[in-house]
Amino acid sequence: MGGVIELFFVMMVIASLAFAPLGYFIYMYTKKNGEPFGNIEPHGDTESPLLIAVEKAIKKVKSFI
């Protein structure tokens, strides 16, 4: 009977280590109001200087054509 209890505890340790990343992801997801690791990419709210420069270059090329 002692072997069964020992095996139970060993399996619980293995299971907790296996599901730790999932628990961390769920924790971070609920912590940031539905954004797992914060707002990491722009969604077109602000214009970047690179996009403005590329847009000017495209307009200049179109005016030559």
C-alpha positions in Angstrom: 0.0 0.0 0.0 2.9 2.4 0.7 4.1 2.0 -2.9 0.8 3.2 -4.3 0.8 6.3 -2.1 4.4 7.0 -3.1 3.6 6.6 -6.8 0.6 8.9 -6.3 2.8 11.7 -4.9 5.5 11.2 -7.6 2.8 11.4 -10.4 1.4 14.6 -8.8 4.8 16.2 -8.9 5.3 15.2 -12.5 1.8 16.5 -13.4 2.3 19.8 -11.7 5.6 20.3 -13.5 4.0 19.4 -16.8 1.1 21.8 -16.5 3.0 24.7 -14.9 3.5 26.6 -18.3 -0.3 26.3 -18.9 -1.0 27.7 -15.5 1.4 30.6 -16.0 -0.2 31.4 -19.4 -3.7 31.4 -17.9 -2.5 33.6 -15.0 -0.9 36.1 -17.4 -4.0 36.0 -19.7 -6.4 36.9 -16.9 -4.0 39.4 -15.3 -3.8 41.7 -18.4 -7.6 41.8 -19.3 -7.5 39.3 -22.1 -4.1 40.2 -23.5 -1.7 37.4 -22.6 1.6 39.3 -22.5 0.4 42.9 -23.0 -0.1 44.9 -26.1 3.0 43.8 -28.0 2.2 44.9 -31.6 0.7 48.0 -33.0 -2.8 47.9 -34.4 -2.6 50.9 -36.7 -3.5 53.5 -34.1 -0.4 55.6 -34.6 1.6 56.3 -37.8 5.2 55.4 -37.7 7.9 57.6 -39.3 8.9 54.6 -41.6 5.3 54.2 -42.9 5.1 57.9 -43.6 8.4 57.9 -45.5 7.3 54.9 -47.5 4.0 56.5 -48.3 5.7 59.6 -49.6 8.1 57.6 -51.7 5.2 55.6 -53.2 3.3 58.9 -54.0 6.5 60.3 -55.6 6.9 57.2 -57.8 3.3 57.3 -58.8 3.6 61.0 -59.8 6.5 60.1 -62.2 4.4 57.4 -63.8 
